[in-house]
Each structure stands twice: as C-alpha cells, then as structure tokens.
C-alpha cells in the first residue's frame, strides 16, 4: 500500500481532535486515513512566526500513530492568505454570499504566495510512490505548484465545501486561472452530485473543456482529470465507543436533569454565517409566537464554538446571534425557565454524544453546507428504541443522504421561519412509531458510509487514476 501524504491548511494537535470547533469533521477523517495508510499530515501549525516572510523551520512530530509536519506562517501571510483570500473571498463566494465576498489584489497575492510556500516546504517529504491528497479551498492551486516543482505522483484534491454555480463563480477575478490550476490534479472530489455538476458546468462553459457528466471525465489541453462525488461520513465505531464512556453518560444525565420535563432541542455549529444561526433563532421565535402555550414544552440548546474571530463578518454574526437569543429569553423567560441556552464553547465527542442522546430534536439548518457531520452524529447517538427527530436544512449536503419524502430527516427551508416553526411542531408531536421509522431510514447509511469508507474510495480511485 502506498504511503499517504495529506496536505491541509491546518494540522490538528492530538488533544484538539475530539473537540468540536477545533477542526470539525476533517480532523477525524484525516487521522483515520493516516492511521490506515501511514504517511505524513502536512500543514500550517496555526502559529505565527516573528519573520516578515514565512520561512521558518518545519516541526515533525509523531503522536497517536500519526506523523505530522507543520510550518509557521508570518502575520502578513495569515492576514492575506487565511483571513483575507481564503475566508473573506473564497468562503463567502462558495457559500453563495456575494454580499460578503471581498475582492482584493493583495490578499489574492498572499494566497498564491502561501500556496507556493506550502509546495516548496512539502516537496522534500514526498517519495515517488506516495499518494498525495490535498484538502479544501485554502489550497486550490497547490497541485499546480507541486507539478511545477517536479512532483509527478498521483495527486488528488477534495473540496469540503460547496462549489458555486458558474454565474456566481465568474464574479471572482482570475476565476479561469484558479480552475486551470485545479486541473493539475488527477482526481477532484466533491461532497455531492450538485457541487460536482456545477464544477463540470464551469469547465464546459467557461474553459471549453470536454466534460462528461456520467463519468466525471474532464479533458482539457491534453490533460485528463476525473471529478467524482465522495460524501464524507463519521467514524461510526469511534463515536459509538465515545458514547459508552462515563463522560458521555454524565453529559446525558446533566442535560436530562437540567431540562426536567421539557423536550431538549439541540444545535451544534461552528460560529459561522453559513450555518444559518440567526435564521434558526428566528424560526424558534416564530414557533413560540405561534404556540405561546408550548414555551414550557421546549428548551433549545445552541452550542456554537467561535471561529475566525479576527474576521469582521464573524464578529458580526456572534453579536447578532447573542442579540436575537437575548430578545427571545427576555420576552419568554420565567423565574424557573429560559427558552434558549446559548453556549459559546466546544465539547468533546463523548460529551456531544451524551447531549445528542438526551435531546429529542436535533436542529441542523445551515444556509449552505458541503456535508454537515453534526447531522450524522446526532442520528448516530440516538437510542434505537426511543430516537429523536432530526430537522435538517435542504441546503446541507447531508440532505441528499438523510432526507427523503416522508422518511428520514424533516427537511426545511432554513431561510423560512415558518418552515422551521412547523418542523419543530411536527417533531414535538411525532409518535414513537414514526420516529423509529425515520431513524431507521437514516442510520443504515450513516453506519455504512463511514469516514473509513470515504477514505478507502477516494484513495483507491486516486491510485487507479492513471
């Protein structure tokens, strides 16, 4: 079996991998892949150097069966590459938020500069037979940079977020150059068929490439690239093991005892405008407005670890969320009752398992999401004999696996307060027989389409890509 070289923006430290908000689903996925294949996980350490340019030494470390190689970035590079182009240009654009997308020449240059620095730093670690797997929007042009440095290995790329429709993507200056650089990879993976189709459409319409929707084969200027769909899953066995710990049992009991006779509804999301948190709170407010007699029936717990706190749009979303939650609590609270509990921190996987198990409604309503593993974790944590109900946005990638007519998750339009309100009412009143049938319609897919299966399929296809 070939070694695997994984390259991502950040490399999670072992003690951060189990905490929601540290690296999300990507950390668990890459850890599992590297344990199976051996190799190295390369990326930014998360630390800033004191140098003006990012030229620091590499730190090699082996822990928990995984070898990591990290580099520091200069404050300028962090500001231009990470806070700037990656998270103030690509992230909002790829999540259909043109109103928040900033186009600046200097941040684009910083993005190119750091991708070049990544390529030069990782190239000495790559052996001739290694498979190279690059991850996410931070490193779109990295494959082309590796090729220019002589890397002839099979190199694949996986996009964890949506790919936007062509009519949105062309608003990006140098959009053609960015996609041309992507075509240096041998294999490009997407979470859903919708994102893959958007990419193929761009290649066909804007580049004039030959792109086959059935096979995902793209032929352009003498190169052949394959684009395929690989919906990421959770580590089922690991998550179930976490659920059997004392930590999970205590967390479940804490939530049950604190909510007393009220139904607990839970949301767990990184603090990000793509997650639809203010719209979610508006939906809950609409439910309480339409059913004021049910305030004592329901308590909503929103766990929202902070992220990208240096980016103004993230500061704004936090302030807005706190304002909306405070308004509902101010209007609806009693001396012995608070309708919304807002928690701005992360928890371990074991604790989240316990919280999910105790919550009879899972509320996962992003405005746009590549996949959303929280939805899958919520279902995986349920008691098969008394499962809760998953309310899921139809704009999450997971809806294509977990939502279907009259079975699985209750799908909602996350922009519609009335839609969310109606789904909450249906979930509160849903009989056990229907809760069981909906749970059973989802759990098989989650148990079978694990992160290990996702890794196996991608690596096998990458190995066979030539």
C-alpha positions as CSV (number, residue, x, y, z in Angstrom):
1,X,0.0,0.0,0.0
2,X,1.3,3.4,-0.9
3,X,2.0,6.0,1.8
4,X,-0.4,8.8,2.0
5,X,0.7,12.4,2.2
6,X,-2.2,14.6,3.4
7,X,-2.0,18.3,3.0
8,X,-4.5,20.7,4.6
9,X,-4.5,24.2,5.8
10,X,-4.3,23.2,9.5
11,X,-2.9,20.2,11.3
12,X,-4.9,19.4,14.4
13,X,-2.9,18.5,17.5
14,X,-3.9,15.2,19.2
15,X,-5.6,16.9,22.2
16,X,-7.8,19.0,19.9
17,X,-9.1,16.3,17.6
18,X,-12.0,15.4,19.8
19,X,-13.2,18.9,20.4
20,X,-15.9,20.4,18.2
21,X,-14.7,23.6,16.6
22,X,-11.0,22.6,16.6
23,X,-11.0,21.1,13.2
24,X,-14.5,19.7,12.8
25,X,-15.1,16.5,10.8
26,X,-11.9,17.0,8.7
27,X,-9.5,16.2,11.7
28,X,-11.1,12.9,12.5
29,X,-11.3,11.9,8.8
30,X,-7.6,12.6,8.2
31,X,-6.5,11.0,11.4
32,X,-8.3,7.8,10.5
33,X,-6.9,7.8,6.9
34,X,-3.3,8.3,8.1
35,X,-3.6,5.5,10.7
36,X,-4.7,3.1,8.0
37,X,-2.1,4.1,5.3
38,X,0.9,5.6,7.2
39,X,2.5,8.7,5.8
40,X,2.5,12.3,6.9
41,X,0.0,15.1,7.6
42,X,1.4,18.4,6.5
43,X,0.0,21.9,7.1
44,X,0.2,25.2,9.0
45,X,0.9,24.9,12.7
46,X,-1.6,27.6,13.5
47,X,1.3,29.7,14.9
48,X,2.6,32.9,13.6
49,X,6.4,33.5,13.2
50,X,8.2,36.7,14.0
51,X,9.5,36.9,10.5
52,X,8.1,39.1,7.8
53,X,8.1,36.2,5.4
54,X,7.1,32.6,6.1
55,X,10.5,30.9,6.0
56,X,10.6,29.2,9.4
57,X,11.7,25.6,10.1
58,X,9.4,22.6,9.9
59,X,8.3,20.8,13.0
60,X,8.0,17.0,12.7
61,X,6.0,15.1,15.4
62,X,4.6,11.7,15.9
63,X,1.7,11.1,18.2
64,X,-1.3,8.8,18.4
65,X,0.0,6.8,15.4
66,X,0.2,9.9,13.1
67,X,3.2,11.8,11.9
68,X,2.7,15.5,11.4
69,X,4.8,18.1,9.7
70,X,4.0,21.8,10.3
71,X,5.2,25.2,9.4
72,X,4.5,28.6,10.9
73,X,3.2,31.5,8.8
74,X,4.1,35.2,9.1
75,X,1.5,37.6,10.4
76,X,1.3,39.1,6.9
77,X,0.6,35.7,5.3
78,X,-2.0,34.9,7.9
79,X,-3.8,38.1,7.3
80,X,-3.7,38.0,3.5
81,X,-3.9,34.2,2.8
82,X,-6.1,33.0,5.7
83,X,-8.2,35.9,7.0
84,X,-8.2,37.5,3.6
85,X,-8.5,35.5,0.4
86,X,-9.5,32.1,1.9
87,X,-12.0,33.3,4.4
88,X,-13.1,36.7,3.2
89,X,-13.2,35.9,-0.6
90,X,-13.5,32.1,-1.3
91,X,-15.5,31.0,1.7
92,X,-18.4,33.5,1.3
93,X,-18.4,33.1,-2.5
94,X,-18.5,29.3,-2.3
95,X,-21.4,29.6,0.1
96,X,-23.3,31.9,-2.2
97,X,-22.8,35.1,-0.2
98,X,-21.7,37.6,-2.8
99,X,-22.7,40.3,-0.4
100,X,-19.9,39.3,2.0
101,X,-17.3,38.5,-0.6
102,X,-14.3,40.8,-0.7
103,X,-12.1,41.0,-3.8
104,X,-8.6,42.5,-3.1
105,X,-5.5,42.2,-5.1
106,X,-3.1,42.0,-2.1
107,X,-5.0,39.1,-0.4
108,X,-5.0,37.2,-3.7
109,X,-1.3,37.6,-3.9
110,X,-0.9,36.4,-0.4
111,X,-3.0,33.3,-1.2
112,X,-0.7,32.5,-4.2
113,X,2.4,33.1,-2.1
114,X,1.4,30.8,0.7
115,X,0.4,28.0,-1.7
116,X,3.9,28.3,-3.2
117,X,5.4,28.2,0.2
118,X,3.4,25.1,1.1
119,X,4.5,23.4,-2.1
120,X,8.2,24.2,-1.6
121,X,8.0,23.0,2.1
122,X,6.2,19.7,1.5
123,X,8.0,18.6,-1.7
124,X,11.1,17.2,0.1
125,X,8.8,14.9,2.2
126,X,7.1,13.3,-0.8
127,X,8.5,9.9,-2.0
128,X,8.0,8.7,-5.6
129,X,5.2,6.2,-4.8
130,X,3.3,8.3,-2.4
131,X,-0.3,9.3,-2.9
132,X,-0.8,13.0,-2.3
133,X,-4.2,14.1,-1.0
134,X,-4.8,17.9,-0.8
135,X,-7.8,19.3,1.1
136,X,-10.1,22.2,0.7
137,X,-10.4,25.7,-0.5
138,X,-7.3,27.1,1.1
139,X,-5.1,25.0,-1.3
140,X,-7.0,25.0,-4.6
141,X,-3.8,25.9,-6.7
142,X,-1.4,23.7,-4.7
143,X,-1.5,20.8,-7.2
144,X,-0.2,23.0,-10.0
145,X,2.6,24.3,-7.7
146,X,3.6,20.8,-6.9
147,X,3.7,19.8,-10.6
148,X,5.9,22.9,-11.3
149,X,8.4,21.6,-8.7
150,X,8.6,18.2,-10.4
151,X,6.0,16.1,-8.4
152,X,4.8,13.5,-10.8
153,X,2.9,11.5,-8.2
154,X,-0.8,10.8,-8.3
155,X,-2.2,14.0,-6.6
156,X,-5.9,14.3,-5.6
157,X,-8.0,17.1,-4.2
158,X,-11.1,17.1,-2.1
159,X,-13.4,20.1,-1.6
160,X,-15.2,20.0,1.7
161,X,-17.4,23.0,0.9
162,X,-19.9,23.6,-1.9
163,X,-18.8,24.6,-5.4
164,X,-20.8,27.6,-6.5
165,X,-22.9,27.9,-9.7
166,X,-21.0,29.2,-12.7
167,X,-22.9,32.5,-12.7
168,X,-21.6,33.2,-9.2
169,X,-18.1,31.8,-9.6
170,X,-17.3,34.1,-12.6
171,X,-17.6,37.1,-10.2
172,X,-14.1,36.0,-8.9
173,X,-11.3,37.9,-10.6
174,X,-8.9,35.3,-12.2
175,X,-11.5,32.6,-11.9
176,X,-10.2,30.9,-15.0
177,X,-6.7,30.8,-13.7
178,X,-7.9,29.2,-10.5
179,X,-9.8,26.4,-12.2
180,X,-6.9,25.8,-14.6
181,X,-4.7,25.2,-11.6
182,X,-7.2,22.7,-10.2
183,X,-7.0,20.7,-13.4
184,X,-3.4,19.8,-12.5
185,X,-4.8,17.2,-10.1
186,X,-5.6,13.7,-11.2
187,X,-8.8,13.4,-9.1
188,X,-11.1,16.0,-7.7
189,X,-13.7,15.0,-5.1
190,X,-16.9,16.8,-4.1
191,X,-19.4,16.1,-1.3
192,X,-22.5,15.9,-3.5
193,X,-23.5,15.5,-7.1
194,X,-24.8,19.1,-7.2
195,X,-21.4,20.6,-6.4
196,X,-19.7,18.3,-9.0
197,X,-22.2,19.2,-11.7
198,X,-21.5,22.9,-11.0
199,X,-17.8,22.3,-11.5
200,X,-18.3,20.4,-14.7
201,X,-20.6,23.1,-16.0
202,X,-18.0,25.7,-15.4
203,X,-15.3,23.6,-17.2
204,X,-17.5,23.1,-20.2
205,X,-19.0,26.6,-20.5
206,X,-16.1,28.8,-19.5
207,X,-13.0,26.8,-20.4
208,X,-14.4,24.9,-23.4
209,X,-13.3,21.7,-21.8
210,X,-14.8,18.3,-22.7
211,X,-16.6,17.3,-19.6
212,X,-18.7,14.1,-19.3
213,X,-21.5,14.3,-16.7
214,X,-21.8,10.5,-16.5
215,X,-18.2,9.6,-15.8
216,X,-16.9,12.9,-14.5
217,X,-14.0,12.8,-17.0
218,X,-12.6,16.3,-18.0
219,X,-10.3,16.6,-21.0
220,X,-8.6,19.9,-21.4
221,X,-5.4,20.9,-23.2
222,X,-4.1,17.3,-23.3
223,X,-4.8,16.6,-19.7
224,X,-7.5,14.2,-18.3
225,X,-8.9,14.8,-14.8
226,X,-11.7,12.8,-13.0
227,X,-14.3,14.6,-10.9
228,X,-16.3,12.4,-8.6
229,X,-18.6,12.5,-5.6
230,X,-17.5,11.2,-2.2
231,X,-19.9,12.1,0.6
232,X,-17.9,12.1,3.8
233,X,-19.2,10.2,6.8
234,X,-18.4,9.9,10.5
235,X,-16.2,7.4,12.3
236,X,-19.1,5.2,13.5
237,X,-17.2,2.8,15.7
238,X,-15.2,5.6,17.4
239,X,-18.3,7.7,18.0
240,X,-20.1,4.7,19.5
241,X,-17.2,3.9,21.7
242,X,-17.2,7.5,22.9
243,X,-20.9,7.1,23.7
244,X,-20.2,4.2,26.1
245,X,-17.9,6.3,28.3
246,X,-18.6,7.7,31.7
247,X,-18.1,11.2,30.2
248,X,-20.9,10.6,27.8
249,X,-23.2,9.2,30.5
250,X,-22.6,12.2,32.7
251,X,-23.2,14.7,29.9
252,X,-26.5,12.9,29.0
253,X,-27.6,13.0,32.6
254,X,-26.6,16.7,33.0
255,X,-28.8,17.7,30.1
256,X,-31.8,15.5,31.1
257,X,-31.8,16.7,34.7
258,X,-31.4,20.3,33.8
259,X,-34.3,20.3,31.3
260,X,-36.6,18.4,33.7
261,X,-39.9,17.7,31.9
262,X,-39.2,19.8,28.9
263,X,-38.1,18.5,25.5
264,X,-34.5,19.3,24.7
265,X,-33.7,20.5,21.2
266,X,-30.1,20.9,20.3
267,X,-27.9,22.7,17.6
268,X,-24.1,22.3,17.4
269,X,-22.4,24.5,14.9
270,X,-19.2,26.4,14.4
271,X,-20.0,30.1,14.8
272,X,-20.3,30.9,11.1
273,X,-22.8,32.8,8.9
274,X,-23.1,29.8,6.6
275,X,-24.7,27.8,9.5
276,X,-27.9,29.9,9.5
277,X,-27.9,30.5,13.2
278,X,-29.7,33.9,13.3
279,X,-32.3,32.4,10.8
280,X,-32.6,29.4,13.1
281,X,-33.3,31.6,16.1
282,X,-35.9,33.5,14.0
283,X,-37.6,30.1,13.3
284,X,-37.7,29.3,17.1
285,X,-39.1,32.7,17.8
286,X,-41.8,32.1,15.2
287,X,-42.6,28.8,16.9
288,X,-43.0,30.5,20.3
289,X,-45.1,33.3,18.7
290,X,-47.4,30.8,17.0
291,X,-47.5,28.4,20.0
292,X,-47.0,30.6,23.2
293,X,-48.5,27.8,25.3
294,X,-45.6,25.5,24.4
295,X,-42.8,27.6,25.9
296,X,-42.8,25.2,28.8
297,X,-42.6,22.2,26.5
298,X,-39.3,23.0,24.8
299,X,-35.8,24.2,25.6
300,X,-33.3,24.9,22.8
301,X,-29.5,24.5,23.5
302,X,-27.2,26.1,20.9
303,X,-23.6,25.1,21.2
304,X,-21.5,27.5,18.9
305,X,-17.7,27.4,19.3
306,X,-16.2,30.6,18.0
307,X,-14.2,30.6,14.8
308,X,-12.1,33.0,12.7
309,X,-12.6,35.7,15.4
310,X,-10.3,38.1,13.5
311,X,-12.7,38.3,10.6
312,X,-15.3,41.1,11.0
313,X,-18.2,39.2,9.5
314,X,-17.7,36.5,12.2
315,X,-17.7,39.1,14.9
316,X,-20.9,40.5,13.5
317,X,-22.6,37.1,13.4
318,X,-21.8,36.4,17.0
319,X,-23.2,39.8,18.1
320,X,-26.4,39.2,16.1
321,X,-26.9,35.7,17.5
322,X,-26.4,36.9,21.1
323,X,-28.9,39.8,20.4
324,X,-31.6,37.5,19.0
325,X,-31.2,34.8,21.7
326,X,-31.3,37.6,24.3
327,X,-34.5,39.0,22.9
328,X,-36.3,35.7,23.0
329,X,-35.2,35.0,26.5
330,X,-36.1,38.5,27.6
331,X,-39.6,38.1,26.2
332,X,-40.3,34.4,27.1
333,X,-38.3,33.6,30.3
334,X,-39.8,33.0,33.7
335,X,-38.0,32.8,37.0
336,X,-37.7,29.0,36.5
337,X,-37.5,28.9,32.8
338,X,-35.2,30.1,30.0
339,X,-36.2,29.1,26.4
340,X,-32.7,29.3,24.8
341,X,-29.4,28.3,26.2
342,X,-26.5,29.7,24.1
343,X,-23.1,28.2,24.8
344,X,-20.1,29.8,23.1
345,X,-17.5,26.9,23.6
346,X,-16.7,23.5,22.3
347,X,-17.2,20.0,23.8
348,X,-15.5,16.6,23.4
349,X,-17.1,13.9,21.2
350,X,-18.1,11.9,24.3
351,X,-19.9,14.9,25.8
352,X,-21.6,15.7,22.5
353,X,-22.8,12.1,22.2
354,X,-24.4,12.4,25.6
355,X,-26.0,15.8,24.8
356,X,-27.3,14.4,21.4
357,X,-28.7,11.3,23.2
358,X,-30.6,13.4,25.7
359,X,-32.0,15.8,23.0
360,X,-35.3,14.6,21.4
361,X,-34.8,17.1,18.5
362,X,-31.7,17.9,16.5
363,X,-31.8,21.2,14.7
364,X,-29.3,21.4,11.8
365,X,-30.3,24.3,9.5
366,X,-27.3,25.7,7.6
367,X,-27.9,28.1,4.7
368,X,-25.4,26.2,2.7
369,X,-23.1,23.3,3.7
370,X,-20.8,20.9,1.9
371,X,-22.0,18.0,4.0
372,X,-22.6,18.6,7.8
373,X,-21.4,15.8,10.0
374,X,-23.3,17.1,13.1
375,X,-26.5,15.8,11.4
376,X,-25.0,12.3,11.1
377,X,-23.6,12.4,14.7
378,X,-27.0,13.4,16.1
379,X,-28.6,10.4,14.4
380,X,-25.7,8.0,15.4
381,X,-26.2,9.0,19.1
382,X,-29.9,8.2,19.3
383,X,-31.5,5.3,21.3
384,X,-32.9,3.0,18.6
385,X,-35.9,2.2,20.9
386,X,-36.7,5.9,21.6
387,X,-34.9,8.0,18.9
388,X,-35.1,11.8,18.5
389,X,-36.1,13.7,15.3
390,X,-33.6,15.3,13.0
391,X,-34.7,18.7,11.4
392,X,-32.3,19.3,8.5
393,X,-31.8,22.1,6.0
394,X,-32.4,21.0,2.4
395,X,-29.4,23.2,1.6
396,X,-27.0,20.9,3.6
397,X,-25.1,18.3,1.6
398,X,-26.3,15.7,4.1
399,X,-29.9,16.2,3.0
400,X,-29.2,14.2,-0.2
401,X,-28.4,11.2,2.0
402,X,-30.7,11.7,5.0
403,X,-33.8,13.3,3.7
404,X,-36.5,11.8,1.5
405,X,-40.2,12.2,1.1
406,X,-42.0,11.1,4.3
407,X,-38.8,9.4,5.7
408,X,-35.5,10.2,7.3
409,X,-35.0,13.8,8.4
410,X,-37.6,16.6,8.4
411,X,-36.3,18.8,5.6
412,X,-36.8,22.5,5.9
413,X,-36.1,25.7,4.1
414,X,-33.6,27.3,6.5
415,X,-34.5,30.8,5.3
416,X,-38.1,30.4,6.3
417,X,-39.1,30.9,9.9
418,X,-42.5,29.4,9.2
419,X,-40.9,26.2,7.8
420,X,-38.7,25.8,10.8
421,X,-41.6,26.5,13.2
422,X,-43.8,23.9,11.5
423,X,-41.0,21.3,11.6
424,X,-40.5,21.9,15.4
425,X,-44.2,21.4,16.0
426,X,-44.1,18.1,13.9
427,X,-41.0,16.9,15.8
428,X,-42.5,17.7,19.2
429,X,-45.7,15.8,18.4
430,X,-44.3,12.9,16.4
431,X,-45.4,9.5,17.6
432,X,-42.8,6.9,18.5
433,X,-43.5,4.7,15.6
434,X,-42.8,7.4,13.1
435,X,-39.7,8.5,15.0
436,X,-38.4,4.9,14.8
437,X,-39.1,4.6,11.0
438,X,-37.4,7.9,10.3
439,X,-34.4,6.9,12.4
440,X,-34.1,3.5,10.6
441,X,-34.2,5.2,7.2
442,X,-31.1,7.2,8.1
443,X,-29.0,5.1,10.4
444,X,-28.1,2.4,7.9
445,X,-26.4,4.9,5.6
446,X,-24.6,6.6,8.4
447,X,-23.3,3.2,9.7
448,X,-22.1,2.1,6.3
449,X,-20.9,5.3,4.6
450,X,-18.2,6.0,7.3
451,X,-15.2,8.1,7.1
452,X,-13.1,5.0,6.6
453,X,-15.2,4.1,3.5
454,X,-14.9,7.6,2.3
455,X,-11.1,7.4,2.6
456,X,-10.9,4.0,1.0
457,X,-12.9,5.0,-2.0
458,X,-11.0,8.2,-2.6
459,X,-7.6,6.6,-2.2
460,X,-8.5,3.6,-4.4
461,X,-9.7,5.9,-7.1
462,X,-6.7,8.1,-6.8
463,X,-4.3,5.1,-7.1
464,X,-6.2,4.0,-10.2
465,X,-6.5,7.5,-11.8
466,X,-3.8,6.8,-14.4
